[in-house]
């Protein structure tokens, strides 16, 4: 039996060197001291490039924002304005009444809500048409506006119902104002074609208090208005129709 030749030790060492794994490189440690702050990423715009003048871009965006906000204000005003009469509609008036009540609650200010209902408007619409009724409503609105202050707010709640928000007056002054508004409308002689139309208005007063909300204020003024309408009907001896 043949014996396997024995490799010299030098040969074994050369094989071992050929198959041995290379020594791992030593990891370099970061230098001592504070690390530098990371670079701030550059803002990008459409197309992945910065504008030539970033300040010019900022000014343009601010101008666009201002124009958009102005358009929002116009649309909001349009949504809260009666298209026929150019005064606040129910939505706009309710918003301002809510603000007024919040102010009264916070600062203890005084104010009054007057509900107004045009008398004898329905017969005008029935006999002369709604175009005549629109003329009457415009004439009534103009008369009311002539007898209120710039700080007061008048709105049309719908149909022949109006509301007036008054600031800084007591109940005596508020009731006097309501009587004055009734007299101003009673005196109107409204021309429509060859017709002269006479209408009236009934006003109910509710004083605003810090404990009151908008619904309660409307309810009190509405009840006062219907009570006043009954008084005027009894005094004239005729039926005052809505």
C-alpha positions as CSV (number, residue, x, y, z in Angstrom):
1,X,0.0,0.0,0.0
2,X,1.4,3.3,-1.1
3,X,1.8,6.0,1.5
4,X,0.5,9.5,0.7
5,X,3.3,11.9,0.2
6,X,3.7,14.3,3.1
7,X,3.6,18.0,2.0
8,X,6.3,20.2,3.3
9,X,5.3,22.6,6.0
10,X,6.1,25.5,3.7
11,X,3.5,24.2,1.2
12,X,0.8,23.9,3.8
13,X,1.6,27.5,5.0
14,X,1.2,28.8,1.4
15,X,-2.2,27.1,1.0
16,X,-3.3,28.5,4.4
17,X,-2.2,31.9,3.3
18,X,-4.1,31.6,0.0
19,X,-7.4,30.7,1.6
20,X,-7.2,33.0,4.6
21,X,-9.7,35.9,4.8
22,X,-8.3,39.4,4.4
23,X,-8.1,41.3,7.6
24,X,-10.9,43.8,8.3
25,X,-10.1,47.4,7.7
26,X,-10.1,49.6,10.8
27,X,-13.1,52.0,11.0
28,X,-12.0,55.6,11.1
29,X,-13.5,57.5,14.1
30,X,-15.0,60.9,13.4
31,X,-12.8,63.8,14.5
32,X,-13.4,65.2,18.0
33,X,-15.5,68.3,18.4
34,X,-19.0,69.4,17.3
35,X,-20.4,68.0,14.1
36,X,-21.2,70.5,11.3
37,X,-24.9,71.3,10.8
38,X,-26.6,69.5,7.9
39,X,-27.1,71.6,4.9
40,X,-30.6,73.1,4.6
41,X,-32.5,71.6,1.7
42,X,-33.2,74.1,-1.0
43,X,-36.9,74.9,-1.6
44,X,-38.2,73.8,-5.0
45,X,-41.0,75.2,-7.1
46,X,-42.7,73.8,-10.2
47,X,-40.2,72.2,-12.5
48,X,-37.8,71.5,-9.7
49,X,-36.0,74.8,-10.0
50,X,-35.9,77.9,-7.8
51,X,-37.2,81.1,-9.3
52,X,-34.6,83.6,-10.4
53,X,-35.9,86.0,-7.7
54,X,-37.5,84.3,-4.7
55,X,-38.7,87.7,-3.2
56,X,-40.5,88.5,-6.4
57,X,-42.3,85.1,-6.2
58,X,-43.2,85.8,-2.6
59,X,-44.7,89.2,-3.6
60,X,-46.7,87.6,-6.4
61,X,-48.1,85.0,-4.0
62,X,-49.1,87.6,-1.4
63,X,-50.9,89.6,-4.1
64,X,-52.8,86.5,-5.3
65,X,-53.7,85.7,-1.7
66,X,-55.0,89.2,-1.1
67,X,-57.1,89.1,-4.2
68,X,-58.5,85.7,-3.2
69,X,-59.4,87.0,0.3
70,X,-61.1,90.1,-1.3
71,X,-63.1,87.8,-3.5
72,X,-64.2,85.8,-0.5
73,X,-65.4,88.9,1.2
74,X,-67.4,89.9,-1.9
75,X,-69.0,86.5,-2.2
76,X,-69.8,86.5,1.6
77,X,-71.4,89.9,1.3
78,X,-73.4,88.8,-1.7
79,X,-74.7,85.7,0.2
80,X,-75.8,87.9,3.1
81,X,-77.5,90.6,1.2
82,X,-81.1,90.8,-0.1
83,X,-80.8,91.0,-3.9
84,X,-83.9,93.2,-4.3
85,X,-83.4,95.8,-1.5
86,X,-79.6,95.8,-1.0
87,X,-79.9,95.4,2.8
88,X,-79.0,92.4,4.9
89,X,-81.0,89.2,4.4
90,X,-82.0,86.9,7.2
91,X,-78.6,85.1,7.1
92,X,-76.6,88.3,7.3
93,X,-78.9,89.8,10.0
94,X,-78.8,86.7,12.2
95,X,-75.0,86.7,12.0
96,X,-74.8,90.4,13.1
97,X,-77.4,89.8,15.9
98,X,-75.3,87.0,17.2
99,X,-72.3,89.2,17.3
100,X,-74.2,92.0,19.0
101,X,-75.5,89.6,21.7
102,X,-71.9,88.3,22.3
103,X,-70.7,91.9,22.7
104,X,-73.6,92.8,25.0
105,X,-72.8,89.8,27.1
106,X,-69.1,90.6,27.4
107,X,-69.2,94.3,27.9
108,X,-72.7,95.0,29.3
109,X,-73.7,97.2,26.4
110,X,-77.3,98.0,25.6
111,X,-79.4,97.4,22.4
112,X,-82.8,96.7,21.0
113,X,-84.3,94.5,18.4
114,X,-87.3,95.8,16.5
115,X,-89.4,93.5,14.3
116,X,-91.4,95.2,11.5
117,X,-94.2,93.8,9.4
118,X,-95.6,95.6,6.4
119,X,-99.3,96.0,6.5
120,X,-101.6,95.5,3.5
121,X,-98.8,94.2,1.2
122,X,-100.7,91.0,0.3
123,X,-103.7,92.9,-1.3
124,X,-101.1,94.8,-3.4
125,X,-99.5,91.6,-4.7
126,X,-102.9,90.1,-5.3
127,X,-104.4,93.0,-7.2
128,X,-101.5,94.7,-8.9
129,X,-98.9,91.9,-9.0
130,X,-95.6,91.2,-7.4
131,X,-93.8,93.9,-9.4
132,X,-96.0,96.5,-7.5
133,X,-95.2,94.7,-4.3
134,X,-91.5,95.1,-5.0
135,X,-91.9,98.8,-5.5
136,X,-93.7,99.0,-2.2
137,X,-90.9,97.1,-0.4
138,X,-88.2,99.4,-2.0
139,X,-90.1,102.5,-0.8
140,X,-90.6,101.1,2.7
141,X,-86.9,100.2,2.9
142,X,-85.9,103.7,1.8
143,X,-88.2,105.2,4.4
144,X,-86.7,103.0,7.2
145,X,-83.1,103.8,6.2
146,X,-83.8,107.6,6.4
147,X,-84.8,107.2,10.0
148,X,-82.0,105.0,11.4
149,X,-78.4,105.8,12.3
150,X,-75.4,104.6,10.4
151,X,-74.5,102.3,13.4
152,X,-77.9,100.6,13.2
153,X,-78.6,97.6,11.0
154,X,-81.7,96.9,9.1
155,X,-82.4,93.6,7.4
156,X,-85.2,91.8,5.5
157,X,-86.1,88.5,7.1
158,X,-88.3,87.4,4.2
159,X,-91.5,88.4,2.5
160,X,-92.8,91.6,4.2
161,X,-90.9,91.1,7.5
162,X,-88.0,93.4,8.4
163,X,-85.8,93.7,11.5
164,X,-83.8,96.5,13.0
165,X,-80.8,96.3,15.4
166,X,-80.3,99.4,17.5
167,X,-77.3,100.2,19.7
168,X,-76.9,102.2,22.9
169,X,-80.5,103.2,23.8
170,X,-82.9,102.5,26.5
171,X,-86.4,101.0,26.2
172,X,-88.1,104.4,26.1
173,X,-86.0,105.5,23.2
174,X,-86.4,102.2,21.4
175,X,-90.2,102.4,21.6
176,X,-90.1,106.0,20.4
177,X,-88.0,104.9,17.5
178,X,-90.6,102.2,16.7
179,X,-93.4,104.7,16.7
180,X,-91.4,107.0,14.4
181,X,-90.8,104.2,11.9
182,X,-94.5,103.4,11.9
183,X,-95.4,107.0,11.2
184,X,-92.8,107.3,8.4
185,X,-94.2,104.3,6.5
186,X,-97.9,105.3,7.2
187,X,-97.2,108.6,5.5
188,X,-95.9,107.1,2.3
189,X,-97.8,107.6,-1.0
190,X,-96.2,105.1,-3.3
191,X,-96.8,105.6,-7.1
192,X,-97.1,102.6,-9.3
193,X,-98.3,103.4,-12.8
194,X,-101.5,105.4,-12.4
195,X,-102.0,103.9,-8.9
196,X,-101.2,105.4,-5.5
197,X,-100.5,102.8,-2.9
198,X,-100.7,103.3,0.8
199,X,-99.4,100.8,3.2
200,X,-98.4,100.7,6.9
201,X,-96.0,98.9,9.2
202,X,-96.3,97.4,12.7
203,X,-93.2,97.4,14.9
204,X,-92.5,95.3,18.0
205,X,-89.7,96.0,20.4
206,X,-87.5,93.6,22.4
207,X,-84.7,94.9,24.6
208,X,-81.5,92.8,24.3
209,X,-79.9,91.4,27.5
210,X,-76.7,89.5,28.3
211,X,-78.7,86.3,29.1
212,X,-80.6,86.3,25.8
213,X,-79.7,84.3,22.7
214,X,-80.8,85.2,19.1
215,X,-83.7,82.8,19.0
216,X,-85.2,84.3,22.2
217,X,-84.6,87.8,21.0
218,X,-86.5,87.1,17.7
219,X,-89.3,85.4,19.6
220,X,-89.8,88.3,22.0
221,X,-89.7,90.9,19.2
222,X,-92.1,88.8,17.0
223,X,-94.7,88.5,19.8
224,X,-94.4,92.3,20.5
225,X,-94.9,93.0,16.8
226,X,-98.1,90.9,16.5
227,X,-99.4,92.6,19.7
228,X,-98.7,95.9,18.1
229,X,-100.4,94.9,14.8
230,X,-103.5,94.0,16.8
231,X,-103.5,97.4,18.5
232,X,-103.2,99.2,15.2
233,X,-106.0,97.1,13.7
234,X,-108.3,97.9,16.7
235,X,-107.4,101.6,16.5
236,X,-108.1,101.9,12.8
237,X,-111.3,99.7,12.9
238,X,-110.1,97.8,9.9
239,X,-108.5,94.5,9.3
240,X,-104.7,94.9,8.7
241,X,-103.7,92.0,6.5
242,X,-100.2,90.6,6.3
